[in-house]
Amino acid sequence: MLDYIRDGQEIYRNSFAIIREEARLERIPADLEKLAVRVIHACGMVEAVDGLQFSEGAGKAGRDALAAGAPILCDARMVSEGITRPACRPTTR
């Protein structure tokens, strides 16, 4: 019988470790590396990093905007898929 990992958190951690091993992150600014890893995780394609482009200071500008309460615009389906349901209250829809 195959020995599958069944723990969701372990699978989650392993997926990020695999991304960091396989993706070419060396050209990504240090303050945007976590963002790049999450983009790869979201689409499941390590080669997605090759298409990422950032303006000078983009990381700081993004963090400052979020800290100031700027809205986050995204596809509603993407948001739904990214929600960790067990972390939600039972009444959450």
C-alpha positions in Angstrom: 0.0 0.0 0.0 1.2 3.5 -0.8 2.1 5.8 2.1 0.2 9.0 1.4 0.5 12.2 3.4 -2.9 12.9 4.8 -2.2 15.8 7.0 -3.4 19.0 5.2 -0.8 21.3 6.9 2.0 18.9 6.1 0.9 18.8 2.4 0.7 22.6 2.4 4.2 23.0 3.9 5.6 20.4 1.5 4.1 22.2 -1.5 5.8 25.4 -0.7 9.1 23.6 0.0 8.9 21.9 -3.4 8.2 25.3 -5.1 11.2 26.8 -3.5 13.4 23.9 -4.7 12.1 23.9 -8.3 11.3 27.5 -9.1 14.0 29.9 -10.4 13.5 32.6 -7.8 17.0 34.2 -8.0 15.8 37.2 -10.0 12.9 38.0 -7.8 13.5 40.8 -5.3 13.8 39.5 -1.8 10.8 41.4 -0.5 8.6 39.9 -3.3 9.8 36.3 -3.1 6.9 35.1 -0.8 4.5 36.7 -3.3 6.1 34.9 -6.2 6.0 31.6 -4.4 2.3 32.1 -3.7 1.6 32.9 -7.3 3.3 29.7 -8.3 1.3 27.8 -5.6 -2.0 29.3 -6.8 -1.5 28.3 -10.4 0.6 25.1 -9.9 3.2 26.1 -12.4 6.8 26.8 -11.3 7.5 28.4 -14.7 4.9 31.1 -13.9 7.7 32.9 -12.1 9.4 33.5 -15.5 6.5 35.8 -16.5 6.5 37.9 -13.4 7.7 41.5 -13.7 7.9 44.1 -10.9 8.5 47.8 -10.9 11.2 49.2 -8.7 9.8 49.5 -5.2 6.7 47.4 -6.0 6.9 45.4 -2.8 7.1 48.5 -0.5 4.3 50.2 -2.5 2.1 47.2 -2.2 2.7 46.8 1.6 2.1 50.5 2.1 -1.2 50.4 0.1 -2.5 47.4 2.1 -1.5 49.0 5.4 -3.4 52.1 4.4 -6.5 50.0 3.7 -6.4 49.8 -0.1 -8.9 47.3 -1.5 -7.8 43.9 -2.8 -9.3 43.2 -6.2 -9.5 39.6 -7.4 -11.6 37.0 -9.1 -14.4 35.9 -6.7 -13.9 32.2 -7.6 -10.2 32.5 -6.8 -11.1 33.9 -3.3 -13.5 31.1 -2.7 -11.0 28.4 -3.6 -8.3 30.0 -1.4 -10.4 30.0 1.8 -9.3 27.5 4.4 -12.7 26.4 5.3 -11.9 24.6 8.6 -10.5 28.0 9.9 -13.9 29.6 9.4 -16.8 29.8 11.8 -19.5 27.2 11.2 -21.9 30.0 10.2 -19.6 31.3 7.5 -20.9 30.9 3.9 
